[in-house]
Amino acid sequence: MKKKLIFIFIFCAILKPSISFSLVEIDITRGNLDPMPISVSPFFSDEVTNDKIKNNLNIENLGLEISKIIENNLEKTGLFDAIEKEAFLQKPDIAHLKPRFEDWALIKSQVLITGKVTSKIINDKDYINIEFKLWDVLGAKMVDGFSLTTTPRSWRRVGHKISDKVYERLTGESGYFDTRIIYVAEEGPKTQRVKKLALMDQDGFNTKYITLGNELVLTPRFNPADDKIITYMSYFRNMPRVYIVNLQTGAQKVVGDFRGMTFAPRFSPDGKKLIMSLAKDGNSEIWVRDLETNIQEKLTDHPSIDTSPSYSPDGKFITFNSDRSGYQQIYVMRSDGSKVKRISFGKGIYGTPVWSPRGDLIAFTKLHKGKFFIGVMRTDGSGERLLTENFYQEAPSWSPNGRIIIFYRETKTSDEGEGFSAKLWSIDLTGYNERLVKTETDASDPSWSSLLGN
Amino acid sequence: MNLSKILKNAFLVVIFGLLVTACATKKSVKTTETSTTKAAETQKADPIEKLDALMQGDVYIGSDTVGELASGVPDRVFFATNETILTTASRETLRKQAAWLRQNADVTVVVEGHADERGTREYNLALGERRANAAKDYLMTYGVSSDRIKVLSYGKERPVDSGSNPLSWSKNRRSVTVKAN
């Protein structure tokens, strides 16, 4: 992570997207019961490249590995069904040059992805060039593709960028594969949990631990405007405070100079402000701190618990939860703290509201009759939809395109207190496609990054 | 050990004895202290009786997990779900803590506030802070100056009982007064 990821785009989109491409349209507003069959041919590479990559990365067949990343990403959306590679009739190199579309139609593939990996030396340094093409099998034509050159060790990101391109082309929505998730890695017995900040690629690879577990850490969140910056809460020196960390340099600083506990931090959409709660003398209020001017301001003024604030994507509003009505409910106010309005009126208690990056929905946690739900509602509180129910789950975080919600779930223990675990899960906005998100250890408090910058 | 605690323990021992007879348990009783703990465990055979003995409403009134700030001074008080109100028993405990702190003027304390696992993490951090402050305020009312009392909320991060049941949760909704020096 400390080394800079270098992406040199040789050319983006070697073909203009043809507007008439309507064959593979996917309606992602509902659970897709009939996933689209898709073939991802292993990317091919010559002998010289193979030897180089084996030396650099110790990977036998990088082209095959890249095709697996793409398959895995697309299949996990629930919208695509990757055809087994054994069924492929055409060799990767020929297919990439010019597919025999009849062969791919024969195995019922509607879409074909091919590619090529070539090693390169630029200024005496090793690079790899990866080229990919997206083919419409029934229309018998190429519909998209690109080629990019990168350092060998960034090869997984190329797989994610290709996945994003394919997803965008076929669904008409922006992708979310070239992203990371920051979360809290957990180990040890429930009464003495050791927690560390951890960072991983969206698909669970390249896990890095940011803290050592010496102090309790909670609720890390990405800066939506800069994926190298996160905020989180730490009990360093038994002083629970909000911190900002630069993941690239490791530099870390406490936010503000508050007497009392600061917690529940989140960045504004432009990354220039931080909202959080300050608990002091038995009362929690929401504060904002301008990270450029260092001016901090109290936004709520109520003897109740006001916490879990989240900005709307235009930065004009803040949603939060408060127990001013007696129980936790969701409220919306202007970002200057004015015009506070309660929006949740359903049965149960509501918490952790998080504004969708599209701006139209708020995701939340709900507790009703002893069960925890993750749900969404419109920003005026109407149209409540519960996506998933369990013994305990909370902390929704949106994928950058607003299609997927990631959250964590804890198991019920036995009366002896055994069997505890915490895991990350994701679910589609439709309420379909619930999936365990693989992590090396137990995990909680996930936060999804924006699409990564270079 | 004060009278009510002795009575409580005696009561638990009696129940334990009854259960031992009823279930013909072979476990041997070594000391009064372990018999109390065992009583709480053995009672799982009869959840209703267990809850009656150990909870009032949903506030924990047993002595399992309760340590001492000083000899005869319990270190913690318990709360109802989502509540920060001090019960009669809690106020009695805190008055004992205050009396001891007044006699030991060089001691400073941290009041740690905790919540059970049935709430969202951030809300529970706030709730733990509120509970710790409820205890702190009461100590101050009884003559302990505020600069001797720090509060620290752990929310739901440090349960003492890892069970997922109403009794375990009741033990975890607590504020604990801990010596800081």
Interface residues (C-beta under 8 A of the other chain):
Chain A: P189 K190 T191 Q192 R193 L216 L218 T219 N238 P240 M261 F263 A264 S277 A279 D281 G282 N283 S284 I305 T307 S308 N321 D323 Y327 Q328 G351 T352 T365 L367 F391 Y392 E394 A395 E410 K412 T413 S414 D415 E416 G417 E418 F420 S444 D445
Chain B: K44 N82 T84 V110 E117 R118 G119 T120 R121 E122 Y123 L125 A126 L127 E129 R130 A132 N133 A134 D137 L152 S153 Y154 E157 R158 P159 V160 D161 S162 G163 S164 N165 S168
